[in-house]
Amino acid sequence: MSPLIRSRTIKDLRACIDALATVHACDRYPVDWPADPGRWLTPSNLVQAWVVVEGSDVVGHVGLSQLDAATLEPPLAQAIGTSAGPVGSITRLFVTPQGRGYGHATRLLDVVGKKAADLGIPLVLDVSDDGHAAIALYERAGWQRVASARAEWLNAAGENALLHYYMSPETTRKQHRPDPRLERQR
């Protein structure tokens, strides 16, 4: 049976928590295990979440959250060209070790990208500097790094870890499309 990507349901939550525990043990993602992993997987600003299912196992997960551009780091808001309004954000993306190497993460990014495009909102994500595999994935998938900033919450030892901000390929293309009104004036 080939893997299936579909919308996450409430019935998937236990399997998602189990998959997240496997990822946490292997990769330390999330950095700190949440007190309530079900709530962590379902943040209040979640628009929709998807899972990759192989047989009865959840082997991948991603969410689309909606942010207000006014809450973004200023360089990120400037890069996407807006200081107010809704912005989509990739959240809670992970693939279990058994599900890796099959393109699941790229397919999950594509699903979220299509949903954000349908909603007409720019799409961004952030990743810590030590997420080398994630950074490589995003850059292979065409995401563009547009800003970096220090994030105190990433390092319990008190050192400020670096957080990188990316724009989706579709958001990047929209930023570089010529204004048709200007084209007609030429």
Salt bridges, closest charged atoms under 4 A:
ASP12 OD2 - ARG6 NH1 2.62
ASP18 OD1 - ARG14 NH2 2.95
ASP27 OD2 - ARG100 NH2 2.29
ASP36 OD2 - ARG39 NE 3.63
GLU54 OE2 - HIS104 NE2 3.06
ASP129 OD1 - HIS164 NE2 2.67
GLU139 OE2 - ARG145 NH2 3.44
GLU170 OE1 - ARG173 NH2 3.00
GLU170 OE2 - ARG177 NH2 3.17
ASP179 OD2 - ARG181 NH2 2.50
GLU183 OE2 - ARG186 NH1 3.46
